Amino acid sequence: MKEFKIDSILINVEARKDSMMAAEEAISIAKNYNSTIIALNVVNLESIKKMHTITGKCKSELEIEVEENGWHYLYYIAELAKGEGVSINIAQEEGIEEEVLAKYADKYDVNLIIIGYPKEKYDQKRLRDHLIENLLQRTHSSLLVVQANGKNNHNHK
């Protein structure tokens, strides 16, 4: 029988409760399997354009705010992981979320991708569903979806 191994875990880091819960789950799994975590924050420039339209703020200011906020959460998760003795690498990249996540999953031969799933807010759920579907099609990795209310949904290939 083949032994189940998780050498590397990719987490999608965003400034949301479900994303933080996914990161905590990743740290717990990584500690149990002696895995390395790759924590990735994707800066979507299309989202920044939408924020500009809604708020009227300068695009470059919004981009700086989004990037700084992403780094804030990445460093926070890195500290949590280090506190548990878990190896972690952090990164931030511009692009479309599912494309960047799939690229990292393939580049680093990731065994498991963990993403958060919102408890409420239909629009966010619809976007997460789209992301999940794309990741299942684009990668060979298993996918763990962590809901904001703490329930886990496991999708394995």
C-alpha positions in Angstrom: 0.0 0.0 0.0 1.3 3.4 -0.9 2.1 5.7 2.0 0.3 9.1 1.9 2.9 11.8 2.0 2.6 15.6 2.1 6.0 17.1 1.4 4.7 20.6 0.4 1.5 22.5 1.0 0.5 25.6 -0.9 -1.8 28.1 0.8 -3.6 31.0 -0.8 -3.2 34.0 1.6 -5.8 36.7 1.6 -7.1 39.2 4.1 -10.1 37.2 5.1 -11.2 35.0 8.0 -11.5 31.9 5.9 -8.0 32.4 4.5 -6.6 32.7 8.0 -8.4 29.5 9.1 -7.0 27.7 6.0 -3.5 28.9 7.0 -4.0 27.5 10.6 -5.1 24.2 9.1 -2.0 24.1 6.8 0.3 24.7 9.8 -1.4 21.9 11.7 -1.1 19.5 8.8 2.5 20.6 8.0 3.5 20.0 11.6 2.0 16.4 11.5 3.6 15.5 8.2 6.8 17.5 8.5 5.8 19.4 5.4 7.0 22.7 4.0 4.4 25.4 3.5 4.4 27.8 0.5 2.3 30.8 1.5 1.3 32.8 -1.6 -0.5 36.1 -1.8 -1.8 37.0 -5.3 -2.3 40.6 -6.2 -5.0 40.8 -8.9 -4.6 44.0 -10.9 -8.1 43.7 -12.3 -9.5 43.8 -8.7 -7.4 46.9 -8.1 -9.0 48.5 -11.2 -12.5 47.7 -9.8 -11.5 49.1 -6.4 -10.3 52.3 -8.2 -13.7 52.6 -10.0 -15.6 52.2 -6.7 -13.5 54.3 -4.4 -11.9 56.8 -6.8 -8.5 56.3 -5.2 -5.4 56.4 -7.3 -4.6 52.9 -8.8 -1.0 53.1 -7.7 -2.0 53.9 -4.1 -4.4 51.0 -4.1 -1.8 48.7 -5.5 0.6 49.7 -2.7 -2.1 49.2 -0.1 -3.1 45.8 -1.4 0.6 44.6 -1.6 1.4 45.9 1.9 -1.7 44.3 3.3 -0.8 41.0 1.6 2.7 41.1 3.1 1.3 41.8 6.5 -0.7 38.6 6.4 2.1 36.6 4.9 4.5 37.7 7.7 1.8 37.0 10.3 1.3 33.4 8.9 5.1 32.9 8.7 5.4 33.8 12.4 2.6 31.4 13.3 4.3 28.6 11.4 7.8 29.3 12.8 6.2 29.3 16.3 5.1 25.7 15.6 8.4 24.7 14.1 7.0 24.5 10.6 9.1 25.4 7.6 7.5 28.1 5.5 8.3 30.1 2.4 6.3 33.2 1.6 5.7 34.9 -1.8 3.6 37.6 -3.4 2.9 37.7 -7.1 0.7 39.7 -9.5 -1.7 37.9 -11.7 -4.9 35.9 -11.9 -5.4 33.9 -8.8 -6.0 30.4 -10.3 -3.2 30.9 -12.9 -0.6 31.9 -10.3 -1.6 29.2 -7.8 -1.5 26.5 -10.5 1.9 27.8 -11.6 3.3 27.5 -8.1 1.7 24.1 -7.5 3.4 22.7 -10.6 6.7 24.6 -10.1 7.2 23.3 -6.5 5.5 19.9 -7.1 2.9 20.7 -4.3 1.0 17.7 -2.8 -1.8 19.7 -1.2 -3.3 23.1 -1.9 -5.4 24.6 0.9 -7.8 27.5 0.3 -10.4 29.2 2.5 -14.1 29.2 1.7 -16.4 32.0 2.9 -19.3 31.2 5.2 -21.5 33.8 3.7 -21.4 36.4 0.8 -22.7 34.8 -2.4 -20.2 36.7 -4.6 -17.2 35.4 -2.7 -18.5 31.9 -2.7 -19.1 32.0 -6.5 -15.5 33.2 -7.0 -14.2 30.5 -4.7 -16.2 27.9 -6.6 -14.6 29.1 -9.8 -11.1 29.0 -8.3 -11.7 25.4 -6.9 -12.9 24.2 -10.3 -9.9 25.7 -12.1 -7.4 24.3 -9.6 -8.8 20.8 -9.9 -8.5 21.1 -13.7 -5.1 22.7 -13.8 -3.1 20.9 -11.2 -2.2 17.4 -10.0 -2.4 18.4 -6.3 -5.0 17.4 -3.8 -7.2 20.3 -2.6 -8.5 21.0 0.9 -11.1 23.7 1.2 -11.5 25.2 4.7 -14.8 26.9 5.4 -15.0 30.0 7.6 -17.2 28.2 10.0 -14.5 25.6 10.6 -15.9 22.8 8.6 -13.5 21.2 6.1 -14.4 19.9 2.6 -11.9 17.5 1.1 -11.6 17.2 -2.6 -8.9 14.7 -3.8 -7.9 13.7 -7.3 
